[in-house]
Amino acid sequence: MNIAILSRNPNIHSTRRLWEAARGRGHQCQVIDHMNCAVLTEADRPRLMYRGEELPRFDAVIPRIGASVTSYGTSVVRQFEMMNVFTTVPSQAIVRSRDKLRSIQVMSKAGIGMPKTAFAREHVEVKDLIEYVGGPPVVIKLCEGTQGLGVVLAETTKAARSVIEAFHAIKTNILIQEFIEEAKGRDIRAFVVGGKVVAAMERQGPEGDFRSNLHRGGSAKQVWLDPQERETAVRAARSLGLSVAGVDMLPSDRGPLVMEVNSSPGLEGIERASRVDIADRIIQFIERNHTKGKRDKVGV
């Protein structure tokens, strides 16, 4: 097969691992910077130009779209879909997962356990929202934040009000979320490929920090999921239309609670912690599925 990896930098660990896995299984593979692609449209002939040349035919594409370029990156993925190229992560699923509120609404409808969450603009009484999610402390998140950035723990109602008003003043969309105390600064990242959990790790935040993201200095170790955790991770990914996903869950007294589903999860931390060759699992998934689901049209 001829496989394209959409990534800004071929030297990023996850991109390099996927390239190595594809080549190791005998496939051609090219890393393409999606921000250097030009989308060309005309009746019945969608095309993509890359650095002045028309891209050749690919059998599959692996999107590694950064959050800061979601809009343009997904337009390139969508163009590949219009060209009947199999993608490990559909363009609409990327958009859906990147909007925290939208993804929470989708998972809520699917009956997936999540922390209580509130979203409103500045005219709504802040105190009511804080009480709805269980009272202080509360977690306040930017709707578009990533890797633990834009996440604040407010210990009191006064502190929460100050943070919320500050975000509202700059017209930033935020979520107010229940603080799960029993998680004790740890969470679980389950890596889902093709409807199955292929690896999982438990992440622990550094002392004094409730965030467990590895980019924020957290640590990770391999963990074995119980049936409820495994089912929750698979259902969360499926509800958002993601065949490849990192599902972040908090352990709680009422079962696993999904915090976020990542459509472009990193490989380095979880491969090291779990000792599972996830890149190879993704290429195997492409081998099994690249001829399925070919469509003449895609939703835009």
Disulfide bonds with the S-S distance in Angstrom:
none
